């Protein structure tokens, strides 16, 4: 038979693993991964206790030859209460968090939040307002501030970030038309944007990107002008053909509640509160002093944020990371608990373990209180279950109560502990 040549067209109607059965299996597997350690420990403890329950029953019968007393051990065990109370407590905590506008993807993240001793804040859009504005434009060339703003907006409209949005919004408010006048835009994550306009290379981004990576220079005689710009503003640097053309000063006011939240988090047990930002050291220092964080790092890249988180974890610290942008995503993913602000980048919300829907950092304080209260309730549940059921077994073995009575009291206590586990925590 002669081999044939030709074309074969295949139309895919469904991806592998997308059947309803596969989705159910995937959902169950994901739910198991998100269980808190206390839930898993309770389940393992119950499994280990079952043989001891049968062994205890046999020993009581061998020692007393009294079937009634032996049944007292069999009728009262710790399995029901342990398996019921812990998951109910965790689910109730997740539900209560949701009532405060906090979405938690799994019980283990509440447990980690309660145990955390290190918290890392991104600056822009997290400690500062998520709605920055352009304060002023300082020109370093023969173009007017409006012309420079138009060029900046033309480039920044391709990047969905709060500061980029501020530039585009400022251009719209001034009715500056910035039709596509550049070539292909090249975006370098956490650095800036590179393109070409009328044959001239145009760059916009951080100080590190403009001067250190791309080698742009400050026009002669304007050095003092650059140094005179107030450090209270975040800055975007615009370079044309290798020369600094403008500094766009962004007013990014501190969230009113930020200093109070940082103080409260210290009171709630966080030993190490860190701020990380891609902004300049001067700007970062000004914010850090106002917020009173323990440490701050400026001009950091996304991979450096993630590396810091991993290093802290390697030291034995439990780390919470809070951010809102694409640049924060690696660190959010690396942390024990990643918390995203709801109006941040979609990828940050997708990666984060917990999302805060309210535009207020006070929710983080609520989350810490809620998670700590959950762990305390779980501890109380353990003590209650062990003491009540242990006492009932002792009454049965001692002949002071019938198996039917101890069984009824056992079930009533299990139900009672379960109901108490659903009460509000804070």
C-alpha positions in Angstrom: 0.0 0.0 0.0 1.4 3.3 -1.1 1.8 6.0 1.6 -0.6 8.9 1.2 0.1 12.6 1.6 -2.5 15.2 2.6 -3.9 17.3 5.4 -5.9 16.3 8.4 -8.1 18.9 10.2 -8.9 18.1 13.8 -11.5 20.1 15.8 -11.1 19.8 19.6 -14.5 19.9 21.3 -13.3 19.3 24.9 -10.0 19.4 26.8 -8.7 16.4 28.7 -9.9 16.5 32.3 -12.8 18.8 31.6 -15.6 16.2 32.1 -18.0 16.7 35.0 -16.5 13.6 36.8 -13.0 15.0 36.4 -14.1 18.4 37.8 -15.7 16.7 40.8 -12.5 14.7 41.5 -10.4 17.9 41.1 -12.6 19.8 43.5 -12.4 17.1 46.1 -8.6 16.9 45.8 -8.3 20.7 46.1 -10.6 20.7 49.2 -8.3 18.2 50.8 -5.3 20.3 50.2 -7.0 23.4 51.7 -7.9 21.7 55.0 -6.3 23.1 58.0 -3.7 21.1 59.9 -6.0 20.9 63.0 -8.7 19.3 60.9 -6.3 16.7 59.4 -4.8 16.1 62.9 -8.3 15.5 64.3 -9.1 13.0 61.6 -5.8 11.2 62.1 -6.2 11.1 65.9 -9.7 9.7 65.4 -8.4 6.9 63.2 -5.7 6.1 65.7 -8.1 6.0 68.7 -10.5 3.5 67.1 -8.2 0.4 67.8 -7.7 1.7 71.4 -11.5 1.9 71.9 -11.9 -1.8 71.0 -8.8 -2.6 73.1 -10.2 -0.7 76.1 -13.5 -2.5 75.7 -11.8 -5.9 75.6 -9.6 -5.1 78.6 -12.6 -3.9 80.8 -14.4 -7.2 80.0 -11.4 -9.3 80.7 -10.8 -7.5 84.1 -14.5 -7.3 85.2 -16.3 -9.9 83.1 -19.1 -7.3 83.1 -20.6 -6.8 79.6 -22.4 -3.6 80.7 -19.2 -2.0 81.9 -17.3 -3.1 78.7 -20.1 -1.6 76.6 -19.7 1.7 78.4 -16.3 2.1 76.7 -17.7 1.1 73.3 -20.7 3.4 73.5 -18.6 6.5 74.4 -15.6 7.3 72.3 -14.0 10.5 71.1 -14.4 10.0 67.3 -17.8 11.7 66.8 -17.0 14.9 68.6 -13.5 15.3 67.2 -14.6 14.7 63.6 -17.5 17.1 64.0 -16.3 20.0 66.1 -13.1 20.9 64.3 -14.4 21.2 60.7 -17.5 23.0 62.0 -15.3 25.5 63.8 -13.2 26.1 60.7 -16.2 26.5 58.4 -17.9 28.8 60.8 -14.8 30.9 60.9 -14.6 31.1 57.1 -18.3 32.1 57.0 -17.7 34.8 59.7 -14.7 36.1 57.7 -16.9 36.4 54.7 -19.4 38.5 56.7 -16.5 41.0 57.2 -15.8 41.1 53.5 -12.8 38.7 53.7 -12.8 35.7 51.3 -10.7 32.8 52.6 -10.0 29.9 50.2 -9.3 27.3 52.8 -9.1 26.6 56.5 -5.3 26.2 56.5 -4.8 29.8 55.6 -6.7 31.0 58.8 -4.5 28.6 60.8 -1.4 30.1 59.2 -2.6 33.6 59.8 -3.0 32.9 63.5 0.6 31.4 63.6 2.2 34.2 61.5 4.9 36.3 63.1 6.1 38.2 60.0 3.9 40.4 57.7 5.1 42.0 54.5 3.3 45.0 52.9 3.6 46.3 49.4 3.5 50.1 49.4 1.6 51.4 46.3 -2.1 50.6 46.5 -1.7 48.7 49.8 -0.3 51.1 52.5 -1.1 54.0 50.2 -4.4 54.9 48.5 -5.3 52.8 45.5 -6.2 55.9 43.6 -3.0 58.0 43.0 -3.0 61.2 41.0 -0.5 63.2 39.0 0.7 66.1 41.1 3.0 67.8 38.6 5.3 67.2 35.7 8.9 68.6 35.8 10.3 69.1 32.3 14.0 68.5 31.5 13.7 69.3 27.8 12.2 71.8 25.4 8.8 70.2 25.4 5.9 71.5 27.6 4.5 69.5 30.5 1.3 68.8 28.6 3.3 67.4 25.6 5.3 65.2 27.9 2.1 64.0 29.7 0.6 63.1 26.3 3.6 61.0 25.4 3.5 59.3 28.9 -0.2 58.6 28.7 0.2 57.1 25.2 2.7 54.5 26.6 1.1 54.0 30.0 -2.4 53.2 28.7 -1.0 49.7 27.8 -0.2 48.9 31.4 -3.1 48.3 33.9 -1.5 49.6 37.1 -2.7 52.2 39.5 0.1 54.7 38.7 -0.2 54.1 35.0 -4.0 54.7 35.3 -3.2 58.0 37.1 -1.1 59.2 34.1 -3.8 58.2 31.6 -6.5 59.8 33.8 -4.6 63.1 34.1 -4.2 63.3 30.3 -8.0 62.7 29.8 -8.8 65.4 32.4 -6.7 67.9 30.4 -8.3 66.6 27.1 -4.9 65.7 25.7 -5.4 63.4 22.7 -2.8 60.6 22.7 -3.6 58.5 19.7 -1.2 55.6 18.9 1.9 57.4 17.7 4.5 54.8 18.7 5.8 51.5 17.5 5.4 48.3 19.4 5.4 48.7 23.1 7.8 46.5 25.1 6.8 46.2 28.8 9.4 45.1 31.3 7.7 43.9 34.5 8.5 46.1 37.5 10.8 48.3 35.4 9.0 50.3 32.8 7.9 50.6 29.2 10.1 50.9 26.1 8.9 52.1 22.6 9.8 54.3 19.7 8.1 57.6 18.6 9.2 59.3 15.3 12.4 57.3 15.3 13.3 58.3 18.9 13.6 55.7 21.7 11.2 56.6 24.5 11.3 55.0 27.9 9.1 55.5 31.0 9.5 53.8 34.3 11.5 53.7 37.5 14.8 55.4 38.3 16.5 52.0 38.2 15.1 51.2 34.7 15.8 54.6 33.1 19.3 55.3 34.5 20.8 52.0 35.5 19.3 49.5 33.1 18.9 51.7 30.0 21.8 54.1 30.6 19.8 57.4 30.2 21.5 60.6 31.4 20.3 63.8 33.1 20.8 66.9 30.8 23.8 69.0 31.8 22.9 71.8 34.2 19.7 70.2 35.4 21.1 68.0 38.2 20.0 70.4 40.9 16.5 70.6 39.4 16.3 66.8 39.8 17.5 66.8 43.4 15.0 69.6 44.3 12.0 67.4 43.6 10.2 66.5 46.9 10.7 63.0 48.2 7.1 62.8 49.3 6.0 62.0 45.7 6.4 58.7 43.8 8.2 59.4 40.5 7.9 58.2 37.0 10.9 59.0 34.8 10.4 59.7 31.0 13.5 59.5 28.8 13.7 60.4 25.1 16.7 59.4 23.0 18.8 58.6 26.0 18.1 61.8 27.9 15.8 62.5 30.8 12.9 64.4 29.4 10.5 64.6 32.4 9.8 63.5 36.0 6.2 62.8 36.6 5.4 63.4 40.3 2.7 61.1 41.6 0.8 61.9 44.7 0.1 58.6 46.4 -1.3 59.5 49.8 -1.0 57.2 52.7 -4.1 55.4 53.8 -5.6 57.1 56.8 -5.9 53.9 58.8 -2.4 52.5 57.9 -0.4 53.7 61.0 -3.2 52.5 63.3 -3.4 49.1 61.6 0.4 48.6 61.8 0.3 49.4 65.5 -2.6 47.0 66.1 -0.8 44.2 64.3 2.2 44.6 66.5 -0.1 44.4 69.5 -1.6 41.2 68.1 1.7 39.5 68.0 3.4 40.3 64.7 7.1 40.6 65.5 8.4 41.7 62.1 6.4 44.2 60.0 8.1 44.9 56.6 7.3 47.3 53.7 8.6 46.6 50.2 8.3 48.8 47.2 9.8 49.5 43.8 9.8 53.3 44.6 12.9 55.2 45.5 14.6 55.0 48.9 13.6 58.6 49.7 9.9 58.0 49.0 10.0 54.6 50.8 11.7 56.1 53.9 9.1 58.9 54.2 6.2 56.4 54.1 8.0 53.9 56.4 8.6 56.5 59.1 5.0 57.6 59.0 3.7 54.0 59.2 6.3 52.9 61.8 7.2 49.6 60.1 10.1 47.6 61.5 12.0 47.5 58.2 11.6 48.7 54.6 13.2 47.9 51.3 13.1 50.2 48.3 13.7 49.7 44.5 12.9 46.0 44.8 12.0 43.8 41.9 9.2 41.1 42.0 11.7 38.3 42.2 13.4 40.1 45.1 10.1 40.3 47.0 9.6 36.6 46.5 13.2 35.9 47.5 12.8 37.8 50.7 9.6 35.9 51.6 11.3 32.6 51.0 14.4 33.6 53.1 12.1 34.5 56.0 10.4 31.1 55.7 13.7 29.4 55.6 14.5 31.1 59.0 11.5 29.5 60.5 9.1 32.4 60.3 5.5 32.2 59.1 5.0 34.9 56.6 1.9 36.9 55.5 2.3 38.9 52.3 -0.2 41.7 51.3 -0.2 43.2 47.9 -2.4 44.3 45.0 -0.4 44.3 41.8 1.2 42.1 39.1 4.6 42.8 40.7 3.4 41.3 44.0 2.2 38.0 42.5 5.4 36.0 43.0 5.7 37.1 46.6 1.9 36.4 47.2 2.5 32.9 45.8 5.6 32.3 47.9 4.2 33.4 51.3 2.5 31.1 53.8 -0.6 33.3 53.4 -1.0 35.7 50.4 -3.6 38.5 50.9 -4.8 40.5 48.0 -6.7 43.8 48.0 -9.9 43.4 46.0 -9.4 46.3 43.6 -5.9 45.1 42.7 -4.8 43.2 39.6 -6.8 40.1 38.7 -3.8 37.9 38.8 -3.0 39.0 42.3 -6.5 38.1 43.4 -6.3 34.8 41.6 -3.0 33.8 43.3 -3.9 35.1 46.7 -5.1 32.7 49.5 -7.3 35.5 51.0 -8.9 38.5 49.4 -10.1 41.6 51.2 -13.1 43.1 49.5 -13.4 46.2 51.7 -11.0 49.0 50.8 -9.7 49.3 54.3 -6.6 47.7 55.9 -8.6 47.3 59.1 -9.8 44.0 57.7 -6.3 42.6 58.2 -6.6 43.3 62.0 -10.1 41.6 61.9 -8.6 38.6 60.1 -5.8 38.2 62.7 -8.3 38.4 65.6 -10.7 36.0 63.9 -8.0 33.4 63.1 -6.5 33.6 66.6 -10.0 33.2 68.1 -10.6 30.2 65.9 -7.4 28.4 67.2 -8.4 29.2 70.8 -11.9 27.7 70.2 -10.3 24.6 68.7 -8.1 24.2 71.8 -11.1 24.5 74.0 -13.0 22.0 72.0 -10.2 19.5 72.4 -10.2 20.0 76.2 -14.0 19.8 76.4 -14.2 16.6 74.3 -11.4 14.8 76.2 -12.7 15.8 79.6 -16.5 15.1 79.0 -16.0 11.8 77.2 -13.3 10.6 79.5 -15.5 11.4 82.5 -18.4 9.5 80.9 -16.3 6.4 80.2 -15.1 6.5 83.9 -18.7 6.7 85.1 -19.6 3.7 82.9 -16.7 1.5 83.9 -17.2 2.4 87.5 -20.8 1.2 87.3 -22.1 4.6 88.2 -24.1 5.0 84.9 -25.6 2.7 82.4 -24.3 2.5 78.8 -27.6 4.0 77.5 -27.2 7.0 79.8 -23.5 7.6 78.9 -24.3 7.2 75.2 -27.1 9.7 75.5 -24.9 12.2 77.3 -22.1 11.6 74.8 -24.3 12.4 71.9 -25.8 15.4 73.7 -22.3 16.8 74.5 -21.2 16.2 70.9 -24.2 18.1 69.6 -23.6 20.9 72.2 -20.0 21.3 71.3 -20.9 21.3 67.6 -23.5 24.1 68.2 -21.1 26.2 70.3 -18.6 25.9 67.5 -20.9 27.8 65.2 -21.1 30.9 67.4 -19.5 34.1 66.4 -15.9 34.4 67.3 -15.4 38.2 67.5 
